[in-house]
């Protein structure tokens, strides 16, 4: 039948895999952040499913962190608030 793997060896392999996986995700994220939004859109529309998945997976938040879409949503809300504030102060001064 199948052979049992040494638990210590299995743990070491798991730790090596996790470390390498985190490093790979970090590298992918740093590459993706260098693209402009237009370049990312072009990449996603013209790519295979695997490439699109790689790009999108770098944007998925880690546990306890905000995702890209939530960050964008907050930024847009802040911009709208600033615009409303400027409009109200501009019209109030006249």
C-alpha positions in Angstrom: 0.0 0.0 0.0 1.0 3.7 0.2 3.9 4.7 2.3 3.5 7.1 5.3 5.5 10.3 5.1 7.7 11.3 8.0 5.7 14.0 10.0 8.7 16.2 10.5 9.5 16.0 6.8 5.9 16.8 5.9 5.9 19.8 8.2 9.2 21.1 6.7 7.7 20.7 3.2 4.6 22.5 4.2 6.6 25.4 5.7 8.7 25.6 2.6 5.7 25.6 0.3 3.9 28.3 2.4 7.0 30.5 2.3 7.5 30.1 -1.4 3.8 30.6 -2.1 3.8 33.9 -0.1 6.9 35.1 -1.9 5.3 34.2 -5.3 2.1 36.1 -4.4 4.2 39.1 -3.3 6.1 39.1 -6.5 2.9 38.9 -8.6 1.4 41.7 -6.6 4.4 44.0 -7.2 4.3 43.3 -10.9 0.5 43.9 -11.1 0.8 47.3 -9.3 3.1 48.5 -12.0 0.4 48.3 -14.7 -1.9 51.2 -15.4 -5.6 50.6 -15.2 -5.8 50.6 -19.0 -3.0 48.1 -19.3 -4.7 45.8 -16.8 -8.0 46.1 -18.6 -6.3 45.2 -21.9 -4.5 42.3 -20.3 -7.7 40.9 -18.8 -9.8 41.3 -22.0 -7.1 39.7 -24.2 -5.8 37.0 -22.0 -6.5 33.4 -21.3 -8.5 32.5 -18.2 -5.3 31.5 -16.4 -3.6 34.8 -16.9 -6.8 36.7 -15.9 -7.0 34.6 -12.8 -3.4 35.3 -11.9 -4.0 39.1 -12.3 -7.2 39.0 -10.3 -5.9 36.8 -7.6 -3.3 39.4 -6.7 -6.1 41.9 -6.1 -8.0 39.7 -3.7 -7.5 40.9 -0.1 -5.7 38.9 2.5 -7.7 38.1 5.7 -8.1 41.3 7.7 -7.2 43.6 4.9 -9.3 45.8 2.6 -9.7 44.6 -1.0 -8.9 46.7 -4.0 -12.6 47.3 -4.8 -13.3 48.4 -1.3 -10.3 50.8 -1.3 -11.5 52.3 -4.7 -15.0 52.6 -3.3 -13.8 54.5 -0.3 -11.5 56.8 -2.4 -14.4 57.6 -4.7 -16.7 58.4 -1.8 -14.0 60.7 -0.3 -13.5 62.5 -3.7 -17.3 63.1 -3.9 -17.4 64.4 -0.4 -14.6 66.8 -1.2 -16.3 68.0 -4.3 -19.6 68.6 -2.4 -17.6 70.5 0.3 -16.0 72.7 -2.3 -19.3 73.3 -4.1 -21.0 74.3 -0.9 -18.2 76.6 0.2 -17.8 78.1 -3.2 -21.6 78.9 -3.5 -21.7 80.1 0.1 -18.9 82.7 -0.5 -21.0 84.5 -3.2 
